[in-house]
Structures are given as C-alpha cells and as structure tokens.
C-alpha cells in the first residue's frame, strides 16, 4: 500500500470516527445526551472542517497539497495537546475541569489520574492515537514525493530494434541511434503510422522507401501531410523520384528559395509529438551513418515547432512549391 493511499485512508478513518462520536451511540465511549448545540458547532470547526480538508488534500498528487495537509494535521494535533493533554499532565483551571467533567464525566477512561487533573476519556485517547498515525502517514506521503502531475517524466530509451514505447507508460522522450542497432527509421515510421490528423515535415533529405510509403499511406488514410525540403537535395535523382511519389499522392511539397540550406530534420505529428535529431529520412542515415532520432511527446514543446513550420510554409518569398528538375549527381 502506498503512503498516499494510507494517508487518505487514515484521514478518512479519523473523520468517520469523529462523526460517529458525535452522532452514533457508542455506549460509554460517548455521552450523546450531554452534547450541546454549542459543542456540536465547536466540533464542526475544530474537527470536521480540518479533517475534511486534510482528506481532500491527501487525494491530490501535488507536493504542495501534501505540505498543506501536514500543516493542518499539525494544527489539529496542537489543538488536542492544548485542550486535552496539557490539562492532563500539567493541570488546568477549576472552570476548565468543571467544563470537562460536565461533558465527559460519564465516559469511559483507562488512563490513570494525575493528582486532581482532568483525565482524557478513551474516545479522546483513540482520537489522539489516530491523529499521531495520520500525521506520520501524511509526512511519509510528502517525503515520498506525490508524483504524477508535478514531476517531469524521465526520458526513456526505446528497446533496440522495436521503435516502440514501453508498454506500461509512454515515455516523454524516445531515442534511437543508428549504430546502436535501434533502427531510427522504424521508430519514425511508427510515429507516422500513429498520426491521426496531421503530419508536418521539414527534412533536408528524404529517399527512404519505407518512410515514403508510410507517409503516402498516412495521406491515403486521411491525414493532412505537408513537407518542406532542401532545394539542392531535391535535385538528387533518388530523392527526386521519392518526391514525385509524394506529389503524385496529393501531398504538397515546398523547397527553400533563399540562400542557405533547409537543413532541418523536424516533424510534427498531431500537434503533440515531434521528431528531431541528426537523422535524415534516407537509406544511408538508417544503415551506414552515425545518426540519432529523437521523438518528444510534449504539447508545449511541439507547439513551438508547429509555429515555426507555419511561418516557413506561409513565407512565399523564401519557400516555393517544389519544381523538380533532376540533375544526376556524380
């Protein structure tokens, strides 16, 4: 059982215990006829509200909520010490003793008497024990680090050759090195095949048969695809052939018209996953070169990439519709 679950259970148990003491006859553990309306209002303030808040805070996955629950638990325990246990060990005023005996004088007690001090009854002793245990479990909950929504997911490397995420939880980052046998082309193809609505690609070079086929199939499946590539690379005979395949599939392709290379290796899938790294979408990058492909599953990061792609795509001066003029490279 996790610390967070135990903290929630004990906090809820203490709340139920306090409600039972005030509203359910429990023999000599409580004396309901002596409970006045004033004492019930007081109990509502010093018991039900803080315990309900602690219960709700213990359900939260945030560390700040766990810290707030600890502060409330400390305040709740302090009230008990002041009202029950200091009078027991150090004594109290005559009026305090009279008030205590008037309310709890007929309830069960197992603690020994110290001089003429007021003795907390068994119900208050049980409340005190539950409070201490609850405080400890809330502290363990805090130290364990309430996790899910607050901590940043650790990067995980996919298993060599699979191109897939861990089966139990999708990692924030997936990586694949060509020379480690991790097949970045297969990881990329998996991302392409997983796209549902859109794929935007800015890639320096593309001639990988399997990657091109996956892109075309995505277009056939109704995914909106846009590609920007490099002008000089598009004159390569092998790449020109693959670009024609993409154009024939109804996929719009643009190339840079300004000075300098379009050297990005970037893709955005469904506005929540991005691909980057040194990896070009080529056969050599998949087999011969030292290359790295990185998949990032993070909406905030990928949103910035999407904006950059849109700026390039709508820049009609620097990026033109692809015009293939093949020049066989020697």
C-alpha positions in Angstrom: 0.0 0.0 0.0 1.4 3.4 -1.0 2.0 6.2 1.5 -0.5 8.4 -0.3 -3.3 5.8 -0.1 -2.6 5.0 3.5 -2.7 8.8 4.4 -6.0 9.1 2.6 -7.5 6.0 4.4 -6.3 7.1 7.9 -7.5 10.7 7.4 -10.9 9.4 6.3 -11.0 7.0 9.2 -10.4 9.8 11.7 -13.1 11.9 10.1 -15.6 9.0 10.3 -14.5 8.3 13.9 -15.2 11.9 14.9 -18.6 11.9 13.2 -19.5 8.6 14.9 -18.6 10.0 18.4 -20.9 13.0 17.8 -23.9 11.3 16.2 -23.9 7.5 16.9 -24.4 6.0 20.4 -21.3 4.1 21.3 -22.0 3.0 24.9 -19.6 4.6 27.3 -17.3 5.8 24.6 -19.6 8.9 24.2 -22.3 10.6 26.1 -24.6 12.0 23.4 -27.3 13.4 25.8 -24.6 15.8 27.2 -23.6 17.1 23.7 -24.9 20.6 23.5 -25.6 22.6 20.3 -22.6 24.8 21.2 -20.3 21.8 21.5 -21.5 20.5 18.2 -20.8 23.8 16.5 -17.3 23.8 18.1 -16.7 20.2 16.9 -17.7 21.3 13.4 -15.0 23.9 13.4 -12.2 22.1 15.1 -12.8 18.6 13.8 -14.9 18.2 10.7 -13.6 21.1 8.6 -9.8 20.5 9.1 -10.3 16.7 8.7 -12.3 17.1 5.6 -9.7 19.4 4.2 -6.9 17.0 5.1 -8.8 14.2 3.4 -9.2 16.2 0.2 -5.6 17.3 0.2 -4.3 13.8 0.7 -6.1 12.8 -2.6 -4.1 15.4 -4.5 -1.0 14.3 -6.5 0.7 17.7 -5.8 3.5 18.1 -3.2 2.1 21.5 -2.2 -1.2 19.8 -1.2 0.6 17.2 0.9 2.5 20.0 2.6 -0.7 21.8 3.3 -2.2 18.6 4.8 0.8 18.3 7.1 0.3 21.9 8.3 -3.4 21.2 9.0 -2.5 18.0 10.8 0.0 19.8 13.0 -2.6 22.5 13.8 -5.2 19.8 14.6 -2.7 17.9 16.9 -1.8 21.2 18.6 -5.4 21.9 19.5 -5.7 18.4 21.1 -2.5 18.9 23.1 -3.7 22.3 24.4 -7.2 21.2 25.2 -6.7 17.6 26.4 -3.2 16.6 27.2 -1.7 19.7 28.9 -4.6 19.8 31.4 -4.0 16.1 32.0 -0.2 16.3 32.6 0.1 19.9 34.0 -3.4 20.5 35.3 -5.8 23.2 34.4 -8.1 25.8 35.9 -11.1 24.9 38.0 -13.5 26.2 35.3 -11.8 24.1 32.7 -12.0 21.0 34.9 -15.7 21.7 35.6 -16.4 22.1 31.9 -14.5 18.9 31.1 -16.3 16.8 33.8 -19.7 18.2 32.7 -19.2 17.0 29.2 -17.1 13.8 29.6 -17.6 12.9 33.2 -19.5 9.7 32.5 -17.5 8.4 29.5 -15.0 5.5 29.7 -11.5 6.2 30.8 -8.5 3.9 31.1 -5.7 6.5 31.8 -4.6 6.8 35.4 -5.4 10.0 37.3 -2.6 12.5 38.0 -3.5 14.4 41.2 -6.7 16.2 40.5 -6.1 16.8 36.8 -8.7 16.2 34.2 -8.3 12.7 32.6 -9.0 12.4 28.8 -11.5 9.7 28.2 -10.9 6.7 26.0 -12.5 8.3 22.9 -10.1 11.2 23.1 -7.2 8.8 23.6 -8.2 6.9 20.4 -8.6 10.3 18.6 -5.1 11.2 19.7 -3.6 7.9 18.6 -5.3 8.2 15.2 -4.0 11.8 14.9 -0.4 10.8 15.5 -0.6 7.9 13.0 -2.3 10.2 10.4 0.4 12.8 10.9 3.1 10.2 10.3 1.5 8.8 7.2 0.9 12.3 5.8 4.6 13.0 6.4 5.6 9.8 4.6 3.2 10.9 1.7 5.1 14.2 1.5 8.6 12.6 1.6 7.6 10.0 -1.0 7.0 12.9 -3.4 3.5 13.0 -4.7 4.3 12.4 -8.3 2.2 12.1 -11.2 1.2 15.6 -12.4 4.0 17.6 -10.8 7.2 15.7 -11.6 8.7 15.7 -15.1 8.6 12.3 -16.7 12.1 10.9 -17.2 13.4 10.3 -20.7 13.3 6.6 -21.7 15.2 4.9 -24.5 13.1 2.5 -26.5 14.3 -1.1 -26.7 16.8 -1.7 -29.6 15.1 -2.6 -32.8 11.5 -2.2 -31.6 10.8 1.5 -32.3 8.0 1.4 -29.7 7.5 2.9 -26.2 7.4 0.9 -23.0 4.1 -1.0 -22.7 3.1 0.4 -19.3 3.6 4.1 -19.8 4.5 6.2 -22.8 7.8 8.0 -22.3 8.2 11.7 -22.7 11.2 11.1 -24.9 12.2 8.2 -27.2 15.5 8.0 -28.9 17.1 5.7 -31.5 20.8 5.5 -32.6 21.5 4.0 -36.0 24.8 2.4 -35.0 23.3 1.0 -31.7 21.0 -1.1 -33.8 18.0 0.8 -32.6 16.5 1.4 -36.1 15.5 5.1 -36.1 13.7 4.6 -39.4 11.3 2.1 -37.7 10.7 4.5 -34.8 9.9 7.3 -37.3 7.6 5.0 -39.3 5.7 4.1 -36.1 5.2 7.8 -35.4 3.9 8.4 -38.9 1.6 5.4 -38.7 0.3 6.6 -35.4 -0.7 10.1 -36.7 -4.5 10.7 -36.8 -4.9 14.2 -38.2 -1.8 15.9 -39.4 1.9 15.5 -40.2 4.2 18.4 -40.9 7.7 17.6 -42.1 10.7 19.8 -42.6 13.5 17.5 -43.8 16.8 18.1 -45.5 16.9 14.8 -47.4 14.3 12.0 -48.0 14.8 8.9 -50.1 13.9 6.0 -47.7 11.5 3.7 -49.4 9.7 2.6 -46.2 9.4 6.1 -44.8 8.0 7.5 -48.1 5.5 4.6 -48.2 4.3 5.3 -44.7 3.8 9.0 -45.5 1.8 8.2 -48.6 -0.3 5.7 -46.6 -1.0 8.3 -44.0 -2.3 10.6 -46.7 -4.5 7.8 -48.0 -5.8 7.4 -44.5 -7.0 11.0 -44.4 -4.1 12.5 -42.6 -3.1 16.0 -43.8 0.5 16.0 -44.8 2.9 18.9 -45.7 6.6 18.6 -46.5 9.4 21.2 -46.8 12.7 20.0 -48.2 16.0 21.4 -49.4 16.4 22.7 -52.9 19.8 21.3 -53.5 18.9 17.8 -52.2 15.7 17.7 -54.3 18.0 17.6 -57.4 19.3 14.3 -56.4 17.9 11.6 -58.7 17.0 9.2 -55.9 15.3 11.9 -53.8 13.6 13.4 -56.8 12.0 10.0 -57.5 10.6 9.8 -54.0 9.4 13.4 -54.1 7.5 12.7 -57.3 5.8 9.8 -55.4 4.8 12.1 -52.7 3.5 14.8 -55.1 1.5 12.1 -57.0 -0.2 11.1 -53.7 -1.5 14.7 -53.4 1.0 15.7 -50.8 2.1 19.4 -51.1 5.9 19.8 -51.0 7.9 23.0 -50.8 11.6 23.8 -51.1 13.7 26.7 -49.9 14.1 29.6 -52.3 16.6 31.6 -50.3 20.3 31.4 -49.8 21.4 28.6 -47.5 20.3 25.1 -46.9 17.0 24.0 -45.5 18.8 21.7 -43.0 16.1 21.0 -40.5 15.2 17.4 -39.6 11.9 18.0 -37.9 8.4 16.6 -38.0 5.2 17.3 -36.0 2.6 14.6 -35.6 -1.0 15.6 -34.5 0.3 18.7 -32.7 1.6 16.7 -29.7 4.6 14.7 -30.9 7.7 15.9 -32.5 10.7 14.2 -34.2 14.1 15.7 -34.5 17.8 14.8 -34.3 20.6 14.4 -36.9 18.5 11.7 -38.7 17.7 12.5 -42.4 15.0 10.3 -43.9 17.4 8.4 -46.1 18.7 4.9 -46.5 22.3 5.9 -45.5 21.1 7.5 -42.3 19.2 4.3 -41.4 22.1 2.0 -42.0 25.6 3.5 -42.6 25.8 6.8 -40.8 26.1 7.7 -37.1 22.6 9.2 -36.6 20.2 10.0 -33.9 16.4 10.3 -34.0 14.5 11.8 -31.0 10.8 11.7 -30.5 9.4 14.2 -28.0 5.8 13.7 -26.7 5.2 17.2 -25.3 2.5 19.5 -26.5 4.2 22.7 -25.2 7.4 21.9 -27.0 5.8 20.8 -30.2 3.5 23.8 -30.3 6.6 26.0 -30.8 7.8 23.7 -33.6 4.4 23.9 -35.3 4.5 27.7 -35.2 7.9 27.7 -36.9 6.7 25.3 -39.6 3.7 27.5 -40.2 5.9 30.6 -40.6 8.0 28.8 -43.1 5.1 27.3 -45.0 3.4 30.7 -45.4 6.6 32.5 -46.3 6.0 32.6 -50.1 9.2 34.5 -50.7 11.6 32.0 -49.2 9.7 28.8 -49.7 8.2 27.9 -53.1 6.2 24.9 -54.4 8.6 22.2 -55.4 9.7 22.2 -59.0 11.6 19.0 -59.7 14.5 19.4 -62.1 16.6 16.3 -61.8 20.4 16.7 -62.1 22.2 13.4 -61.8 24.9 13.8 -59.2 28.2 12.2 -59.9 
